[in-house]
């Protein structure tokens, strides 16, 4: 009797242990996810540190190969970056502040002119016209005559935002400098996290991802600079208010792949529409032509062949990162895509055996022949 009961008791004990392990594992995963959610912005901060460190590492290595100690090279590169940013700020910021101030002061007039044009377009639809006018009147009353409390709250919000941005910039700069001065312990810790058999692949994947990110950053500076200068000059010629502001916006919009340049075109088009519909039409045509020329001719020549990432993949990661992290996620979407692509190819694609019929299968999928073959197999053979 004892011999019959003992196997059942052992089975119950094993089942209990398995259930306990499952519960503990689920609890550990839940705690890990909660922890990651709590430090989301810390992770994003260090993602920015990684991106800037990768971008500034090549000139540091170039100096190091020419006999400059790494500490001195890192400090020289960081100082050069600060001086360049200060020079650009000295050249651009005064005009930018002047144009932004004028744009804000005249914004109610632009909004009124735009509302009048929309009202004339809706003349045949009086109900819609009345609703638009009511919405504009309410908006104008709130914006043109704000309360003292509202002004104080906005001033406090802007001051706090400026302080937060200043602290973030100082912390980011100092962390990037530390990473550039002594990156070996960081890379050593990264490799030691991997099993020994994966370390060569992990090193190659990191190098390829860094190369993609580095090419993306420098190409965006060049392409964004071309687009920003062209937009500022054209809008100034067309006498669109805030030309320098829209040029700066076009420069930074290039960091958001595919969607950024078109979203950056909307504000100047709306401002131009408030000034003159024909001007708005020319501005819209200019942005479309600029994006087609830049996307089809300029950018492919400047960007490295290592950045051969499909636009759909870029758009998927962009939308996912934007949905989760907002604007910060959009800015860092393509670097994340570069690293994900490098690791996916290194740890999965390159480990697959060569498929001689891969392209033939893709052609069959595109032409629909696979479905025809499946239907043919389902039919009984003709035994005649």
N, C-alpha and C positions, 0 to 999 in steps of 0.2 A: 504493500500500500504506500509506503514511504517512497519507493522508487517511482510510483506513478505520479505522486504529487510533486516531487522535486523538479522535474522538467517544467511543469506549469509555473511553479514559483520562480524558476530561473527566467522563464520567458516574461513573466510579469515584471521581474526586476529589471531585465534589459529594456523592456518597453518604458518603464518608469525613467530609467536613465536617459533614454533617447528623448523622451518628452521634456525632461529637465534641461537637457542640452539645447533643444530647440527653443525653449522659453528663454534661456539665458542668452542664446544667440540673437533672438528677436529683440530682447531688451537691450543688448549691446548695440545692435544696429540702430535702434530707436534713439538711444543716447547719443550715438555718433552723429546721426542726422540732425538732432537738435543742436548739438555742439557746432556742427558745420553751419547750420542756419544762423546761429548766434554770432559766428565770426565771419559772416559772408563778406562784409566790407573790409575786414582785415585781409581776407584772401584776395579780394580785388586789389587792395593796396599793394600787396606783394606781387600780384600779377603785373601791375604797372612798373614796379621796381624791376621785375624780370625783363620787361620789354625795353625800358630805358637802358638797363645794364647791357643787354644784348646789342642795342643800337650804338652805344658808346664804346663797347669793347674793341672793335676793329682798329680805331685810331690809337687806343692804348697799346694794343699788341704791336701796331706799326712802330710806335715810339720805342717800345721795349726791344724790338729786334734791332734797333739802331743804337742800342746802348743806354737808353734812358731807363732808370729804375722804374718799376711798375708804380710805386707810390707817387713818384714825381709825375709820371705820365698820366696817371688817373687825375691828379690834381690839375695838371695843365689842361687836359681835355674838359674837365668840369668847369674850370675858370673860363676857357674859351667859349663854352656853351653859354655861361652866364653873360659874358661880354657881348656875344652875338644877340642874345635875347634882349639885353639892355639897349643895344644899338637899334634893333628893330622897333623896340618900344619907343625910343626917342624919336624915330622917324615917323612912326604910324600913330602912336597913341594920341598926341595933341590933335591932329586932324580927326581922328576917330571920335574923341570926346566932343569936339565942336560939332561934327555932323550928327552924332547921337543926340546931343542937346537940342539942336535945331529940329531934328526929326521928332523928338518927344514933344517939343513945344508946338509943332505944327500938326501933330497927329490928330487932334480933334477936327481940324479943317480937312485933312485928308479923309478921315472917316466920314465927315459930312458930305464931301464931294462924292465919295464912293456910294454912300447911301442914296444920294440924289440920282446918280446914274442907275442904280438898281431900281429905284422907284420909277424912273421913266421907262425902264425895260418892263416893269410889271404894271404898266398903266392899264392894260387890258384885264388885269386880275386885281380888282380893288381890295378884296379881302386880304390877299397876300401883301399888297402894298401897305395897308393899314397896320398889319402885324409887324412888318419890317420897320415902319416908322415908329411904332410904339417901342419896339426893342431898342432902336437907336436912341430915342429920347431918354429911355431909362438908363442906358449905358452912358450917354453924355452927361446926364444929371449926376451920376455917381462919379464919373471920372473928372469932370470939370470943377465940381464943387465938393471935394472930399472933406470929410470932417477932420477936426484936429486929431482926434483919437486915431483915425485911419492913417493919417500922415505919420504920427509918432510910431505906430506899429510897423509901417513900411520902412521907416528910417531904421528902426531897430532890427528888422529882418535883414535889410541890406548890409548893415554894419556887422551883424553876426555872420552873414554869409561871407563877407569879405574877410573877416577874421578867421573863419574856418578854412577858407581857401588859402590864406597866408600860412596858417599852421600846417595844412596839408602839403603845400609846396615846399616849405622848409624841411619837413620830415621826409618827404619823398626825395628831395635833393641830397640830404645827408645820408639816407639809406643807400641810394644809388652810388654815392661816392665810396661808402664803406664796402659795398659789394665789388666795386671796380678795383679798389686797392688790394683786397685780399679775397679773391673768389675761390681759391683752392679748397678751403675747408667746406664751403657750401657745396661744391661739386663732389667732394669726397663723401660728404653725408648723403648726397643724392645717389651716388653709385653704391654705397654700402647698404642702402635700403633694398637694393635689388639682389636676388639670388645670383650667385657667381656666374651661372650659365647665361644670365640675361644681361650682364654688365656691358659687354661689347655692343650688343644691340641697343641698350639704353644710351650709351655714349653716342652712337651713330644717330639715333633718333633725336637726341637733344641738339646735336650739331646741325642736323638738317632743319629742325624746327627753328633754331636760332638764325640760320641762313635765310629762311623764308621771312621771318619777322624783320631781320635787318634789311633785306631788300624791300619789304613793304614800307618800312618807315622812311627810308631815304627816297624811294620813288614817290611816296606821297608828298614829301617836302618839295620835290621838283615839280611834279604834276600839279599839286595844289597851288604852288607858287605861280605857275604859268596861268592856271585858271583864275586865281585870285587877282593877279595884275590885269589880265585881260578883262575880267568882269568890272573891276574898278574903273579902268580907262573907258570902256564902252558906256557904262552907266553915267560917268561924268560927262561924256560927250552928249549923251541923250538928256542930260540935266535931270536925272532921276535923283531925288533927295537921298542922302546917306550912301553915296557911291562907295566910299572907303569902307564903311561898315559891311556892305554886301560883298565887297571884295574879300574882306577878312573872313566872312562867313563862308564864302566859296572855298577859301583855302582850307579851313578846318572841316568842311563838309566832305572833302575827299577821303578823310579818315573813316567815314562810314560807307562801306562799299555799296555800289549800285544805287542805293536809295538816297544817300546824303546829298549828292549834287542836285538832284531834282527837287528835294525838299528845300534846299537852300535857294532855289529859284523862285519859290512862291512869294516870300515877302517883297522882294523888289518888283515883282510883277504886279502885286496888289497896290503897292505905293505908286507905281507908274500908271496903273489904271485909274487911281484917284486924280492923277495929274492930267492924263490924256489917253484915251483908249488906243489911239494909233501908236503912241509910245509904248504902251503895255504890250501891244502886238509885236513890235520890233524887239522888245526885251525878251519876250517868250521865244521868238525865233532865234535870237542870239544864244540863249541858254541851250536850246535844243541842238543848234549847230555846234556850239562849243563842246557839249558832251559827246556828240557823235565823232567830232574830230579828235577829241582827247581820248575817248574810249577805243577808237578803232585805229588810230595812227600814233598819237604821242605816247600814251601810257604803255602799249605793248612794246614799244622800242626802248622805253626807259626801264620798265620792270624786268626783273631777272626771269629767265626761263624756269628757275626753281619755284616760282610762284604760280605754277600752272594748276590752280585750284578752280574747279568748275563753278560758274556763277550760281548755280542752284545750291551747291554746298555752302557757298558764302552767304547766300540769302537765308538759308535755313538756320545757320548758326547765328546770323545777325538778328533775325526775328526772335529766336529762342533766348539769346542773351539780353535783348531789349525787353522782352516780356518779363524776365526774371529780375534784371538789375537796372532797367531804365537806360538813360543816356550813357552812363558809365559802361554798361554792358555792350552798348552799340560801339563805343570807341575801341573796346578791346576785343571785339568779336573776331576780326580777321587774324590777329596774332594767335588767339586760341585755336582758330581753324588751322593755322599753319602747324602748330604743335600737334594737334589731334591728327592731322593728315600724316605728319612724319611718323608718329608712333603707330598709327594704324598700318601704314605701309611696312614699317620695319618689323613689327611684331606679328603681322598677319599676312599681308599680301606677299612679301618677299619669301615667306616660309612655305608658300603653296608651291606644289609641283607645277612645272610648265604645262600649259594646256594648249596643244597645237590647234584645237578646234574652237578656241575661245571667240575669235572674231567671227567665225562661221556661225556660232550660236547667236552672237549679237545680231548679225545680219538676219538670221532666221527670226529672231524676236521682233525686229523692226518690220520685216516684211510679212509677218503672220504665218510663215510656213510651219512653225512648230505646232500651231493649232491644227493645221491641215494634216500633219503627220499623226497627231493624236487621234483625229477622227478616222484616219485610214487604219490605224491599229485596232480601233474598236469594231470595225466592220469585219464580218467573218470572211475567211479566205474563200476565194472562188475555186471550188473543187471540180467545176466543169463537168 
